[in-house]
Amino acid sequence: MAEPSAPIPTPRTLAAFVFPGFETLDLYGPLEMLGSLPGRVEVAIVAETREAVASVQGQRLLPDADVDDAPMPDLLLVPGGDSAIDVLQRERSLDWLRRAAADAELVLSVCTGSILLGGAGILDGRRATTNKRDFLATIGLAPQVEWIRQARWVEDGKYFTSSGVSAGMDMSLAVIGRLFGRDEAEEMAAGCEYDWHDDPHWDPFAVEAGLVAG
Amino acid sequence: MAEPSAPIPTPRTLAAFVFPGFETLDLYGPLEMLGSLPGRVEVAIVAETREAVASVQGQRLLPDADVDDAPMPDLLLVPGGDSAIDVLQRERSLDWLRRAAADAELVLSVCTGSILLGGAGILDGRRATTNKRDFLATIGLAPQVEWIRQARWVEDGKYFTSSGVSAGMDMSLAVIGRLFGRDEAEEMAAGCEYDWHDDPHWDPFAVEAGLVAG
């Protein structure tokens, strides 16, 4: 007789929320990694409408869903960019982000994506970090957050917030580690030929930006 | 009297050639950096047609031009992906790639993008590298290339070829250094909070893949 099969797990859904002028690597660094787990993580791009969305570097991405039809995801990813704070004026997007974050298993942001989440009230009372050069100019938009000056990324409960741009990749590997184990994270880094900074306290850019003493 | 103004330099054009199933970070890592030089580098996405092109991770990108109307760029960027070798069957794309490479100031590839360039005859007699795990299985498609087993990237004349996925970012910073000076490359890395591996010989992944002794 055959052994009883293990149940096939349902893939987690990941929604990446994008807006005009998002920072390219904030989005695609994490998606290179979290998007390479077939059968375990299924990615959808969500935007306010289904029209193409251009990053600040200019490439045009077609959303898979808009805020009216996107289902609530297991994992929510929010990139940053100088225009992230403009989303704080967009009520339909904010409403979707608040509902998605409340429902999600994990909420991830890269760079000034945490300023958007924080400004929307999603990180109230949480520890979080953000881009280092923009740190002092932006954290005032979210005063209810405990902002951490020196961190590659900060993990507080279900919230993962990374520092600027490239830091999103290090954080994403930590997320893979949390969801699927350390070995999976290391294998993903090796497959991408990526030198994972796996210490969340590693952050020379906080020193360079003058946020902490060197 | 006013000083005579320095002439405003014409921006260089960069064409990134994409195909179905391209590897996400191969493209967007370099574009985060080379696409953030306004007035100095102008990026266009080129594909065989103007229809949306999905990466292997599934996100859909709208090309800016197709191989019938794309002008010859100053800088040509070719990402990789498992499907890069499929482009070797597509004569219209190969014809455009050969003409663009011949005309370009610099030709850049990431990961198996060099297998595509090499298979198209564009790297004959040149030194080049490629993805380390796929190395031995793919270099036979381009036997006229001198393949370098251990290298983060290889620079041979106007040709820059990088190792797998993440290596494209390190190579792109080297390209910025060559075009605009070392200081610009370091500033770009810092702005992206990126830990630049600026030594082209740094390549622990060649050891891990068993291509060279540890």
Interface residues (C-beta under 8 A of the other chain):
Chain A: E23 T24 L25 L27 Y28 G29 L31 E32 G35 S36 V43 I45 A52 V56 Q57 G58 Q59 R60 L61 L62 D64 N131 K132 R133 S163 G164 V165 S166 A167 M169 A190 G191 C192 E193 Y194 D195 H197 P204 F205 E208
Chain B: E23 T24 L25 L27 Y28 G29 L31 E32 G35 S36 V43 I45 A52 V56 Q57 G58 Q59 R60 L61 L62 D64 N131 K132 R133 S163 G164 V165 S166 A167 M169 A190 G191 C192 E193 Y194 D195 H197 P204 F205 E208
